[in-house]
Amino acid sequence: MRCPICNKIFSPDDPEAALPFCSERCKRIDLGRWMNEEYSVDTVNLDKLEEAIAGVEEENAQEERGEDDGPN
């Protein structure tokens, strides 16, 4: 297994391992990066998502009714 912080190859059975990290030190480095906002997770704009879902639902409803507003 390879540590995502230092790239060291280690055994998950190693008593020093703090999975998925090779050591407590690498685990703390990772936590520090999250705390310092060096990492981020993409978010979803819920308003745009709801608009997109509503648009798809309307298209599906039009198809079921036999309406065709789009080009062929």
C-alpha positions as CSV (number, residue, x, y, z in Angstrom):
1,M,0.0,0.0,0.0
2,R,1.3,3.5,-0.8
3,C,0.9,6.5,1.6
4,P,-1.0,9.4,-0.1
5,I,1.1,11.9,1.7
6,C,4.7,10.7,1.5
7,N,4.3,8.0,-1.2
8,K,6.1,5.5,1.1
9,I,5.1,1.9,0.4
10,F,4.0,0.2,3.6
11,S,2.1,-2.8,4.9
12,P,-1.4,-2.2,6.3
13,D,-0.4,-4.6,9.0
14,D,2.4,-2.3,10.2
15,P,1.7,-1.2,13.8
16,E,2.9,2.3,12.9
17,A,0.3,2.6,10.1
18,A,-2.7,4.9,10.5
19,L,-4.6,3.8,7.5
20,P,-4.7,5.0,4.8
21,F,-1.5,6.7,5.9
22,C,1.8,5.1,6.7
23,S,2.1,6.9,10.1
24,E,0.4,9.1,12.6
25,R,2.7,11.9,11.2
26,C,1.3,11.6,7.7
27,K,-2.2,11.4,9.1
28,R,-1.7,14.7,10.9
29,I,-0.2,16.3,7.9
30,D,-3.3,15.4,5.9
31,L,-5.6,16.7,8.6
32,G,-3.6,20.0,8.7
33,R,-4.1,20.4,5.0
34,W,-7.8,20.0,5.4
35,M,-7.9,22.4,8.3
36,N,-5.8,25.0,6.3
37,E,-8.3,24.6,3.4
38,E,-5.5,23.3,1.1
39,Y,-8.0,20.6,0.0
40,S,-11.6,21.2,-1.1
41,V,-14.6,19.3,-2.2
42,D,-16.7,20.5,-5.1
43,T,-20.2,21.6,-4.3
44,V,-23.4,21.4,-6.3
45,N,-25.4,24.5,-6.9
46,L,-28.8,23.2,-5.8
47,D,-30.8,25.9,-7.7
48,K,-29.2,25.0,-11.0
49,L,-29.6,21.3,-10.3
50,E,-33.3,21.7,-9.6
51,E,-33.7,23.8,-12.8
52,A,-31.9,21.1,-14.8
53,I,-34.1,18.3,-13.3
54,A,-37.3,20.4,-14.0
55,G,-36.2,20.9,-17.6
56,V,-35.6,17.1,-18.1
57,E,-38.9,16.3,-16.5
58,E,-40.7,18.8,-18.8
59,E,-39.0,17.3,-21.9
60,N,-40.0,13.8,-20.8
61,A,-43.6,15.0,-20.2
62,Q,-43.7,16.6,-23.7
63,E,-42.4,13.4,-25.2
64,E,-45.1,11.4,-23.4
65,R,-47.8,13.8,-24.7
66,G,-46.4,13.5,-28.2
67,E,-45.3,17.1,-28.4
68,D,-42.1,18.0,-30.2
69,D,-40.6,21.5,-29.8
70,G,-37.0,20.5,-30.8
71,P,-35.4,20.2,-34.2
72,N,-35.2,16.8,-35.8
